[in-house]
Structure formats: C-alpha cells, structure tokens
C-alpha cells in the first residue's frame, strides 16, 4: 500500500457525500481486497446475492442514508458527514491534493478520505449489521473531463470542423458511402449533459431524451458544454447511430456509468477520468467492477486515455483506450503532444492507448470546432484572445474549439457503431481487435507523457489512428466466415427494491449465417481470397444478396498485403 499524501489545507467537507457500498460478494473475497482488481474475467466473484443486497439496503436506510441506485455489485448512497460517522464510526476528512483536472493542468483537488484504511476513501464496517452485510464503503472520487447558429464561425487558423473534417480524418466517409453509418446501433454517452443545439437538429441526428444520473438536475441544459460538444464527434463518424446522453455528476461517477449500463446500449463512451499512475481508490475499484460487468454483458466501453494524465479508467484492461493523433494542414500524422500514452503500473502489461482519434497539439489542443450551449463554461473560457491560447470565438455564440482525448473517445465510439452495424454479434474484445489491427500506423511525434511513436504498436499512439473504412471491411469478413464462441451468461441478480436499475440481460446471440458463396463451399483461405477477388461471396442476409464493390475488393486485397487481414484466421 502507498502512504497517504499529507494534507495541504483543510477544505470544507461538502454537505452531501456520495459513496458506493459493496455488499458481501458471492466469491467470498472483498471487492477491495489488496492486490486484486475486477475485470470482465473475474467479475462474477464480486456480484452479491439478492438477499444480502436487500439487507444492506435496509440497514443503510435505517442509518439515515439516501439510497440512489442499486446494481448487482454496488449500492449508491448519499448522506451528510455526521450520518457516515454515526453509521460507521469514521470521521470523513477533506484533503487538498495536487492532481490533473480538465485541460491537463495540475491543480489542487479536494478528496474525501478517512484514517481507517490505506486505500483512499475506503470504510470497512467493523461490527453490527453493517459488518454482516457490507464489505466496504467507497467515498466517491472526483473525475474530470479530458478535455447558437447551426453553422460554425469561420477562423483562419488550422482546425477541423464537424462532421466533415473529422469523418474524412478517421476515414469514415468511405464507410458511409457503402451505407454503413451506425444505423440501428445505440450509443450512450456519460458526460456533462446535452443541449439541443441547432447543429444536431439541422442534420437530423437521433438524440434520445437526456437521462439524469443520481445527483444531477436539469436535463435540458449543459452548463459546462463538454458533453454537447464532444457528442458531435460521435455523429461525425456514425451519423445514423442513436445517442442517449447520460448527465453525470463528477463526484458520483460510478452511479452515472451504471445508469448508462441500465439502458442496455451497444456502446458506452466516456471522456473523463482521474490521474492514477500507481494505484486506484476504493471508489475507483467500484467503477472498475461496473466497467467489467458491462463488458461481460457484451457492451463496448470506450474511455479517454488522458491529456497528460495516467488516465483511469482509460487504462482498465476491458475498455477501448482512446489516444490522440494530430492531423496537420499538410495531411501528415504525428502523435498528439497533448494526449497520454503509457504502460500501466496498475494493470501490468496494459499498454495505453489502444488506438487513436483526432486530437490537437499543445498548448490547449484547440483543434475541433464544436457546438455547445451558448454562454456555457467552455464557450466563455475559450472565447476571445488569439489562437492557440484562445479560440477567437465569441463568449456566447454556441461554438468553441477544443479536443483532447475527450474528442478521441466519441470518435472511436462512432467507429465502434459502424463495426457493430457491419457485424452486430462481435464481442467488445473483437471490436477492439478490429480497430487495432486496421489502424494507420503513426511513426513520428511524442505524447504529453513523453512516449515516442515508432514503427508498429507503441505506447505513444497504440496501434495508430483509427481507420473506419478498413475496420468495417474486416468486420464484414469476420462476421461472414467465423463462428461466434459460446459465452456463458453473466448471472444478474433481479432487483426488487426501488430505485433498483432494471436488470440488463446478456444479448441473445443471433443465428450464424451459413457461408453460401455461389462458387461453392469455402474450405480454405485461398478460396476466400479467390471468392473476394471474383466478387462471388454474398454478404447479405436471408434472400438479400449483397456483394462487395470493386473499391471494397481492392481495399481488402491491400489489407491482406498489409497484414491487416489474415485469411487463415477467418477459417
């Protein structure tokens, strides 16, 4: 265990304190056990029996806590410091610690802690009913974002516009021309909210009503602007996907993520995190468990890697970790010196990022013109001045120029939507693998964390810049020629006490289509290759016949030559 940092000041403890409570786990080992972290491979051990969860809810309510949300792993509560002290015998203290906040700047951040344990923010009940049914209480950790006229203002400096420039930069336009646009795919975005900017309405994008996570208000406003702006990146790469914004309270993040999981989306994207170079807090362990459970259910989860941060959950092994590549005005590619890249010290062997979206350069990464609520925090903070320190837009025009890996994550989420449309039975790990193996290698530049791009995968840009078109083509081939593995379902404890989130059952695997190319049964990689070359393989469903265009055939052959497709692996 690492020693706790000294208290720099004595800030005030907030009136309302959020926490995640872990009822006794069925595996017999606490979620907060030293040296053990939850992943999709072991998350079954950290689920709780229904009876134990209900008893825990009962004792928490009797102690004076407000129960906000109940999931299969944790219970979200809120209460005053005095309620926590009376219930657990532990005084909650506020500490100022240096950390990265939005924009990659180091600032003092208020953390809540106790003196009981070495894990930041952890309370372990020692006696009574609390100890009988609860293995730990994690005081929530603060997380920070990484990062109107319907037409944007014109600026002379080099920047990208949405949707067009971002779509072209991620090579999504070519997928769109082949009718792969994310249609039928549901994306949930956990962020600061969503404002109905004319940019979205004029283009006919599909945005569901904002879901309020516990601890949030006002579904029609986005006073920060981050969620509204970054969501435009999703539609740049997947214009026909369906988006549900989940409004997030930065000091109650696990509950917000679980609210997104309850929607049973295909994809969840999150452009926020905390700086965690060596260890994670108790609250972050509950978030890690929530992520693992979501991925085990088949949900693709995308997180930003960070802007100079050692980002968590961006380093979680089950997520698609989004880094940054800078596309210059001469169309050259290099690692963004604003984005993070590193080898995780928490999840050993985990290289961050997996793959990259488009991100600007220091200072400030003011790179993509994005729609925001007029007069919001981002609109005001970046206004006026001269680029690159400011974005030269007006303080209330509903447009701001920003990026960071906050922009990369929704870009990748959109590409994941294209992949899922092309082959909806692909697992989260298969979606990530397709993105990685089809990415454009980036060989120059250095990340903000000091890692350098080289030939092949590296911990500066991962596998490189996402290539949406090639990812879609590979997804089509994999869907046509491979049989999905049989995955045992994740046991879900059916909730029975309000306000329990409805259970999210694992998606039923669709039937595997037989291989029916007109040339006969495909029995070898050579036959697959010849079938593609002769355009005699039907990619349609049922009576529908769909064949590759000449452009697609040529691109697949180039992918084979570039070792991005191994035909033997498709057999």
WOLINPE-V443300 format. One record per pair of residues at least 4 apart in sequence whose ideal C-beta (glycine too) atoms are under 7 Angstrom apart, sorted by sequence separation. I is the first residue (numbers start at 1). GAP is how many residues later the second one is. If there is no record, write none. Layout:
# WOLINPE-V443300
i gap
I GAP
I GAP
This chain:
# WOLINPE-V443300
i gap
25 4
29 4
38 4
39 4
48 4
49 4
50 4
51 4
52 4
53 4
54 4
55 4
56 4
57 4
58 4
59 4
61 4
79 4
81 4
82 4
83 4
84 4
85 4
100 4
101 4
127 4
129 4
130 4
155 4
161 4
162 4
163 4
164 4
165 4
166 4
172 4
173 4
174 4
176 4
196 4
198 4
199 4
212 4
225 4
226 4
227 4
232 4
234 4
235 4
252 4
253 4
254 4
255 4
256 4
257 4
258 4
276 4
280 4
283 4
284 4
285 4
286 4
287 4
288 4
289 4
290 4
291 4
292 4
293 4
295 4
306 4
311 4
327 4
328 4
361 4
372 4
375 4
376 4
377 4
378 4
379 4
385 4
386 4
387 4
393 4
403 4
405 4
407 4
408 4
409 4
410 4
411 4
412 4
413 4
414 4
415 4
416 4
417 4
418 4
419 4
420 4
426 4
428 4
429 4
430 4
431 4
432 4
433 4
434 4
435 4
446 4
447 4
454 4
467 4
468 4
469 4
470 4
471 4
472 4
473 4
474 4
475 4
476 4
477 4
478 4
496 4
523 4
525 4
526 4
527 4
528 4
529 4
530 4
540 4
548 4
550 4
551 4
552 4
553 4
554 4
555 4
556 4
557 4
558 4
25 5
38 5
48 5
60 5
70 5
79 5
85 5
117 5
125 5
126 5
160 5
167 5
168 5
175 5
176 5
196 5
200 5
212 5
222 5
248 5
260 5
280 5
294 5
306 5
310 5
314 5
360 5
374 5
375 5
385 5
387 5
426 5
446 5
453 5
457 5
466 5
495 5
517 5
522 5
531 5
532 5
540 5
548 5
559 5
560 5
25 6
61 6
84 6
85 6
100 6
101 6
125 6
160 6
167 6
222 6
295 6
305 6
313 6
315 6
327 6
344 6
359 6
360 6
372 6
384 6
386 6
393 6
420 6
446 6
457 6
495 6
515 6
522 6
531 6
540 6
559 6
29 7
31 7
60 7
69 7
113 7
116 7
117 7
200 7
212 7
234 7
249 7
294 7
304 7
314 7
360 7
372 7
383 7
385 7
393 7
419 7
451 7
453 7
515 7
538 7
539 7
560 7
38 8
67 8
68 8
84 8
98 8
101 8
113 8
116 8
248 8
260 8
276 8
280 8
306 8
325 8
326 8
343 8
344 8
359 8
382 8
383 8
393 8
445 8
451 8
452 8
453 8
495 8
538 8
539 8
22 9
68 9
111 9
112 9
114 9
125 9
152 9
160 9
210 9
234 9
305 9
382 9
391 9
444 9
451 9
494 9
522 9
538 9
556 9
57 10
67 10
68 10
98 10
99 10
209 10
246 10
274 10
291 10
303 10
304 10
325 10
326 10
342 10
383 10
391 10
443 10
66 11
81 11
303 11
325 11
341 11
382 11
383 11
384 11
420 11
442 11
443 11
492 11
65 12
66 12
96 12
97 12
124 12
231 12
324 12
340 12
341 12
383 12
419 12
443 12
492 12
519 12
535 12
57 13
65 13
66 13
123 13
194 13
246 13
303 13
447 13
492 13
535 13
65 14
96 14
97 14
122 14
123 14
231 14
246 14
324 14
441 14
446 14
517 14
31 15
60 15
64 15
324 15
380 15
416 15
419 15
441 15
445 15
519 15
29 16
94 16
95 16
122 16
194 16
303 16
305 16
323 16
366 16
379 16
490 16
532 16
53 17
60 17
121 17
193 17
301 17
302 17
305 17
323 17
379 17
489 17
519 17
27 18
57 18
65 18
94 18
95 18
121 18
227 18
301 18
302 18
303 18
304 18
305 18
323 18
382 18
518 18
535 18
26 19
27 19
56 19
64 19
244 19
303 19
379 19
382 19
442 19
517 19
25 20
63 20
92 20
93 20
121 20
300 20
302 20
339 20
375 20
382 20
415 20
517 20
533 20
25 21
26 21
93 21
244 21
338 21
366 21
375 21
379 21
517 21
532 21
25 22
26 22
53 22
92 22
291 22
338 22
366 22
374 22
378 22
442 22
516 22
25 23
26 23
63 23
91 23
295 23
336 23
338 23
374 23
412 23
441 23
442 23
24 24
48 24
63 24
90 24
336 24
337 24
338 24
364 24
374 24
378 24
439 24
440 24
532 24
23 25
47 25
48 25
288 25
291 25
336 25
337 25
363 25
364 25
366 25
373 25
439 25
440 25
484 25
47 26
90 26
113 26
195 26
268 26
287 26
292 26
363 26
372 26
439 26
46 27
112 27
195 27
291 27
338 27
371 27
372 27
436 27
439 27
440 27
24 28
193 28
194 28
219 28
284 28
288 28
291 28
371 28
372 28
439 28
484 28
513 28
23 29
193 29
254 29
261 29
311 29
315 29
438 29
483 29
23 30
111 30
192 30
205 30
257 30
273 30
310 30
317 30
323 30
369 30
370 30
197 31
216 31
268 31
273 31
307 31
309 31
315 31
316 31
321 31
322 31
325 31
327 31
435 31
192 32
216 32
254 32
258 32
267 32
272 32
280 32
307 32
308 32
310 32
315 32
321 32
324 32
369 32
370 32
438 32
23 33
90 33
109 33
194 33
195 33
199 33
211 33
213 33
216 33
254 33
257 33
261 33
266 33
267 33
268 33
269 33
270 33
271 33
273 33
277 33
307 33
317 33
321 33
323 33
324 33
325 33
326 33
368 33
438 33
192 34
193 34
194 34
205 34
208 34
213 34
215 34
253 34
265 34
266 34
275 34
276 34
305 34
306 34
320 34
322 34
325 34
326 34
367 34
368 34
481 34
21 35
88 35
191 35
192 35
208 35
210 35
211 35
212 35
213 35
234 35
267 35
275 35
305 35
315 35
322 35
324 35
326 35
366 35
368 35
480 35
191 36
206 36
207 36
208 36
211 36
213 36
254 36
273 36
276 36
305 36
366 36
367 36
435 36
438 36
88 37
194 37
206 37
210 37
215 37
315 37
365 37
434 37
189 38
214 38
261 38
273 38
274 38
314 38
365 38
529 38
21 39
191 39
273 39
365 39
368 39
528 39
215 40
273 40
434 40
214 41
230 41
273 41
434 41
88 42
102 42
189 42
213 42
525 42
528 42
87 43
101 43
102 43
213 43
360 43
525 43
103 44
359 44
102 45
189 45
359 45
213 46
359 46
525 46
92 47
145 47
187 47
305 47
481 47
150 48
211 48
305 48
359 48
88 49
148 49
149 49
150 49
358 49
359 49
426 49
148 50
357 50
358 50
418 50
422 50
22 51
194 51
357 51
415 51
22 52
23 52
150 52
193 52
211 52
356 52
419 52
423 52
21 53
185 53
358 53
415 53
418 53
419 53
422 53
423 53
20 54
21 54
187 54
189 54
191 54
193 54
357 54
412 54
418 54
422 54
425 54
187 55
192 55
357 55
411 55
423 55
20 56
21 56
182 56
185 56
186 56
187 56
188 56
189 56
190 56
192 56
415 56
419 56
423 56
181 57
182 57
183 57
189 57
191 57
355 57
422 57
480 57
19 58
181 58
182 58
186 58
188 58
190 58
181 59
182 59
425 59
480 59
18 60
17 61
16 62
17 62
17 63
176 63
476 63
16 64
17 64
15 65
172 65
340 65
190 66
280 66
338 66
339 66
17 67
166 67
170 67
190 67
278 67
279 67
13 68
277 68
278 68
167 69
59 70
162 70
166 70
167 70
190 70
276 70
59 71
162 71
166 71
163 72
188 72
163 73
59 74
162 74
17 75
188 75
163 76
56 77
188 77
55 78
56 78
187 78
190 78
354 78
13 79
147 79
186 79
187 79
473 79
186 80
187 80
188 80
189 80
190 80
191 80
355 80
13 81
52 81
145 81
185 81
324 81
354 81
355 81
12 82
185 82
187 82
323 82
354 82
473 82
11 83
322 83
473 83
324 84
355 84
425 84
11 85
323 85
425 85
470 85
474 85
322 86
424 86
469 86
473 86
9 87
32 87
322 87
7 88
8 88
477 88
482 88
8 89
470 89
481 89
32 90
322 90
474 90
481 90
474 91
5 92
320 92
478 92
477 93
470 94
17 95
307 97
307 98
11 99
13 99
306 99
8 100
305 100
304 101
304 102
31 104
32 104
304 104
30 105
31 105
304 105
356 105
30 106
144 106
303 106
341 106
356 106
143 107
302 107
333 107
335 107
340 107
342 107
352 107
355 107
142 108
334 108
337 108
339 108
340 108
341 108
351 108
354 108
355 108
356 108
24 109
142 109
333 109
337 109
339 109
340 109
342 109
353 109
354 109
355 109
356 109
357 109
23 110
25 110
143 110
302 110
334 110
335 110
337 110
338 110
341 110
356 110
23 111
24 111
140 111
302 111
334 111
335 111
337 111
351 111
355 111
22 112
140 112
320 112
335 112
21 113
22 113
140 113
22 114
302 114
320 115
21 116
300 116
343 116
1 117
325 117
342 117
19 118
20 118
335 118
341 118
19 119
341 119
19 120
20 120
341 120
19 121
17 122
18 122
147 124
146 125
335 125
145 126
146 126
335 126
438 126
145 127
146 127
301 127
437 127
144 128
300 128
143 129
298 129
299 129
143 130
298 130
143 131
300 131
333 132
141 133
295 133
271 135
325 136
76 138
232 138
271 138
323 138
232 139
270 139
271 139
323 139
141 140
269 140
308 140
325 140
229 141
269 141
307 141
308 141
141 142
229 142
140 143
141 143
228 143
229 143
138 144
139 144
228 144
269 144
69 145
138 145
228 145
68 146
136 146
267 146
138 147
225 147
138 148
225 148
229 149
267 149
267 150
222 151
225 151
221 152
224 152
225 152
226 152
223 153
224 153
225 153
222 154
223 154
224 154
225 154
266 154
146 158
169 158
121 160
122 160
146 160
147 160
120 161
121 161
146 161
119 162
120 162
121 162
119 163
146 165
158 171
229 171
199 172
229 173
241 173
197 174
233 174
237 174
100 175
225 175
236 175
76 176
99 176
230 176
234 176
238 176
241 176
230 177
233 177
237 177
76 178
195 178
233 178
236 178
237 178
76 179
231 179
234 179
238 179
74 180
226 180
230 180
234 180
238 180
233 181
237 181
69 186
68 187
71 187
170 187
170 188
69 189
169 189
166 192
297 193
296 194
18 197
293 197
160 198
197 201
166 202
104 203
103 204
104 204
104 205
162 206
160 207
297 207
100 208
159 208
160 208
161 208
162 208
298 208
100 209
159 209
297 209
298 209
159 210
74 212
73 216
73 217
152 217
71 219
73 220
72 221
189 221
148 223
148 226
187 226
157 230
187 230
237 231
182 232
185 232
18 233
18 234
20 234
104 234
182 235
185 235
182 236
185 236
155 237
184 237
180 238
183 238
182 239
262 239
153 240
262 240
264 240
170 241
180 241
159 242
180 242
262 242
46 243
172 243
175 243
258 243
261 243
153 244
166 245
170 245
43 246
153 246
172 246
38 247
152 247
37 248
43 249
148 249
149 249
32 250
38 250
43 250
148 250
37 251
38 251
148 251
40 252
32 253
39 253
43 253
31 254
38 254
31 255
40 255
147 255
40 256
147 256
147 257
31 258
146 258
147 258
146 259
147 259
146 260
147 260
103 261
145 261
20 263
22 264
20 266
2 276
2 277
39 278
40 278
39 279
180 292
175 293
175 294
174 295
170 296
171 296
172 296
171 297
175 297
170 298
171 298
37 310
104 344
178 371
178 374
72 420
72 421
70 425
70 427
69 430
70 430
71 430
70 431
69 432
53 440
57 440
50 443
54 443
47 444
49 444
50 444
48 445
44 446
47 446
44 447
